Amino acid sequence: NAGVTQTPKFQVLKTGQSMTLQCAQDMNHNSMYWYRQDPGMGLRLIYYSASEGTTDKGEVPNGYNVSRLNKREFSLRLESAAPSQTSVYFCASSEQDYLQYFGPGTRLLVL
Amino acid sequence: KNEVEQSPQNLTAQEGEFITINCSYSVGISALHWLQQHPGGGIVSLFMLSSGKKKHGRLIATINIQEKHSSLHITASHPRDSAVYICAVKGGGSNYKLTFGKGTLLTVNP
């Protein structure tokens, strides 16, 4: 099993460009999450999906949209990237609210 | 919003030492998580606990709900334990949101 996979691993964008971060899990988990991690700050929840067909805002949702495409896949979209969105993005999944399994992360630089 | 404080922020130990990392939170919770972030950036969940104590190999996690405090202990530390250890708490109800501490950077020297 691959666990949680994320693409891409690295990305450089110019301000105003758009992009979608992809996440997939093969553990048949109902819940999926998107976090960002910035230096000196803890992980912060952007959006989460408690189950297929539902999504909810987390702590820092502004500037992002999400899609729970099916039970396996949960994508994060930046419609118009800003330098403040430079960060490392982690996707995670869990069965209900038990242990979360994290993807390897995507490093995003917005110039 | 729950505030999660970890101490110490940085910890350097010699191989073989007993390590303790602390986590305190401000509001009642339903569960507390401990995670490990490797130097390469990958994050691994170690424990989820809501009471008492859990053990996995050389790692032991304890929680005192009344005192709003948890500890992560590492026995017989090894350089491969060098990582950032992160505490996260979940409030009550069906809300799946976790609030994370900023982490404790542990360096174990040979």
Contacts between the chains, C-beta under 8 A, distances in Angstrom:
chain1	res1	chain2	res2	distance
A	31	B	96	5.8
A	33	B	96	7.7
A	40	B	102	6.9
A	41	B	102	6.6
A	42	B	4	7.2
A	42	B	86	7.1
A	42	B	88	7.8
A	42	B	99	7.7
A	42	B	100	3.5
A	42	B	101	5.6
A	42	B	102	4.9
A	42	B	103	6.9
A	43	B	86	7.2
A	43	B	88	7.5
A	43	B	98	7.8
A	43	B	100	4.4
A	44	B	100	7.4
A	45	B	97	5.6
A	45	B	98	6.9
A	48	B	96	5.9
A	48	B	97	6.9
A	50	B	94	7.7
A	50	B	96	5.8
A	58	B	97	6.2
A	59	B	97	7.5
A	88	B	41	6.8
A	90	B	43	6.4
A	92	B	43	7.9
A	94	B	96	7.6
A	96	B	96	7.7
A	97	B	31	7.1
A	97	B	90	6.3
A	97	B	96	4.7
A	98	B	48	6.1
A	99	B	33	7.3
A	99	B	45	4.3
A	99	B	48	5.2
A	100	B	33	7.4
A	100	B	45	5.5
A	100	B	98	7.6
A	101	B	45	6.7
A	102	B	35	8.0
A	102	B	42	7.1
A	102	B	43	4.1
A	102	B	44	7.2
A	102	B	45	7.4
A	104	B	41	7.3
A	104	B	42	5.8
A	105	B	41	5.3
A	105	B	42	7.3
A	105	B	43	7.8
